[in-house]
């Protein structure tokens, strides 16, 4: 289903995250100039109505895969589960975001270009 994407963005959602920040974060991912991406959202346990309604708006988006985990297991466990999905889908590059992070619209295009030009680079990050 998601075999056509070569970049996956992993994002974990927890009950204490704020829906308004989550919406900004998701929109910044989906509005990237580079479009060949899939967004994996791991929901870590039960969340409130505002967060659920926010996520519900993205359920029909073909580049979004939301995985609801019934109990809170922690960030690392959720990310590891999402990494397994990436491996199964043969994702080439993996990007990590928090539920309140916002990407510049050119971030993925620039980072991908840098990574392809320099195959010896195995990790690329940003700080702002």
C-alpha positions in Angstrom: 0.0 0.0 0.0 2.8 2.5 0.9 5.5 1.0 -1.3 5.7 4.0 -3.6 7.1 6.4 -0.9 10.8 6.8 -0.2 10.6 9.1 2.8 8.6 8.2 6.0 8.0 10.8 8.7 7.4 9.3 12.1 5.3 11.2 14.6 4.1 10.0 18.0 1.0 11.4 19.7 0.4 11.3 23.4 -2.6 12.4 25.5 -0.7 15.5 26.7 0.0 16.9 23.2 -2.0 19.9 22.1 -4.3 19.5 19.1 -3.6 23.0 17.7 0.1 22.2 17.6 -0.4 18.7 16.2 -2.5 20.2 13.4 0.3 22.7 12.5 2.9 19.9 12.6 0.9 17.5 10.4 0.1 20.3 7.9 3.8 21.3 7.7 4.6 17.7 6.8 1.9 17.3 4.2 2.7 20.7 2.6 6.3 19.9 1.9 7.5 20.8 -1.6 8.8 17.2 -1.8 5.7 15.0 -2.1 6.9 11.4 -2.2 6.4 10.9 1.6 4.3 8.9 3.9 3.4 10.1 7.4 3.2 7.4 10.1 1.4 8.6 13.2 1.6 6.4 16.3 -1.1 7.2 18.9 0.4 6.1 22.3 -2.6 5.1 24.4 -5.9 6.9 24.9 -6.1 10.5 23.9 -8.7 13.2 24.5 -11.5 14.3 22.2 -9.6 17.3 20.7 -6.6 15.2 19.6 -8.9 12.5 18.3 -10.9 15.0 16.2 -7.7 16.5 14.9 -6.4 13.1 13.8 -9.8 12.2 12.3 -9.4 15.1 9.8 -6.4 13.3 8.3 -7.7 9.7 8.2 -8.7 9.9 4.5 -5.4 11.4 3.4 -3.6 8.8 1.4 -0.2 9.8 2.6 -1.2 9.4 6.3 -1.2 6.1 8.2 -2.5 6.5 11.8 -1.8 3.6 14.1 -3.8 3.6 17.4 -2.1 1.7 20.2 -4.6 0.9 23.0 -2.3 1.5 25.9 0.5 4.0 26.6 3.8 2.2 26.2 6.2 5.2 25.7 7.7 7.1 22.9 10.6 4.6 22.1 8.2 1.6 21.8 5.8 3.4 19.5 8.7 4.7 17.3 10.1 1.1 17.1 6.7 -0.2 16.0 6.5 2.5 13.3 10.1 1.6 12.2 8.9 -1.9 11.6 6.2 -0.6 9.3 8.8 1.4 7.5 11.0 -1.7 7.0 8.0 -3.6 5.7 7.3 -0.9 3.2 10.9 -0.6 2.1 11.2 3.0 3.1 14.5 4.5 2.1 14.7 7.5 4.4 13.1 8.1 7.8 12.4 11.5 9.4 11.5 12.0 13.0 9.1 14.7 14.2 7.5 15.6 17.5 3.8 16.5 17.7 4.6 20.1 18.1 7.4 20.4 15.5 6.9 22.4 12.3 8.9 21.8 9.1 10.0 24.4 6.7 8.3 23.6 3.4 11.7 22.9 1.7 13.2 20.8 4.5 12.7 17.3 3.0 13.7 18.3 -0.5 16.9 19.9 0.7 17.8 17.1 3.1 17.1 14.4 0.5 19.2 16.2 -2.0 22.1 16.4 0.5 21.8 12.7 1.5 21.8 11.5 -2.2 24.7 13.8 -3.1 26.7 12.4 -0.1 25.9 8.7 0.4 28.5 8.5 3.2 26.1 10.6 5.4 23.8 8.3 7.3 22.2 10.8 9.7 21.0 14.3 8.9 19.4 16.7 11.4 18.3 20.2 11.8 18.2 22.7 14.7 16.3 25.9 14.9 
